């Protein structure tokens, strides 16, 4: 097995148990500079990023939590307080379906690149697509334009080796493969 195959198979979404180590802007930018080499039709580069570093996180969380019903705010505050930082990935939407699909595929590929690069540096990432990514009030907080889509919140934080989740069984590709005849 190559080192790339090994990394793809060993990468995990790190959802909790982050250390207190700061996720620095320079690290995120460095990872993004390679992640953006994802395939994208016509080199449209349909992405942009919003980084929420540790020193801005509490204020951001309070704004974010205010968009939830009162009875859910304490729960959401606890949930959003766990990661050390956030990277919000935004896609420019194209009104043409084919181009929209190509752009979405490109952004998803870029996120996978970012996750693999982060894993290599022991930076945990989980890609979240919770309902708040569709909330107009959240879009307003983030200055999301009408022709943009929030593809996800990437929760970021360093982790300890012993906190890596166990692998989950995957269905063999052979079971999902049909040979055209």
HELIX and SHEET records of a PDB file:
HELIX    1   1 UNK A    3  UNK A   10  1                                   8    
HELIX    2   2 UNK A   25  UNK A   35  1                                  11    
HELIX    3   3 UNK A   41  UNK A   43  5                                   3    
HELIX    4   4 UNK A   54  UNK A   65  1                                  12    
HELIX    5   5 UNK A   70  UNK A   81  1                                  12    
HELIX    6   6 UNK A   97  UNK A  120  1                                  24    
HELIX    7   7 UNK A  131  UNK A  134  5                                   4    
HELIX    8   8 UNK A  136  UNK A  142  1                                   7    
HELIX    9   9 UNK A  161  UNK A  163  5                                   3    
HELIX   10  10 UNK A  173  UNK A  176  1                                   4    
SHEET    1   A 4 UNK A  47  UNK A  52  0                                        
SHEET    2   A 4 UNK A  85  UNK A  92 -1                                        
SHEET    3   A 4 UNK A 148  UNK A 158 -1                                        
SHEET    4   A 4 UNK A 123  UNK A 128 -1                                        
END                                                                             
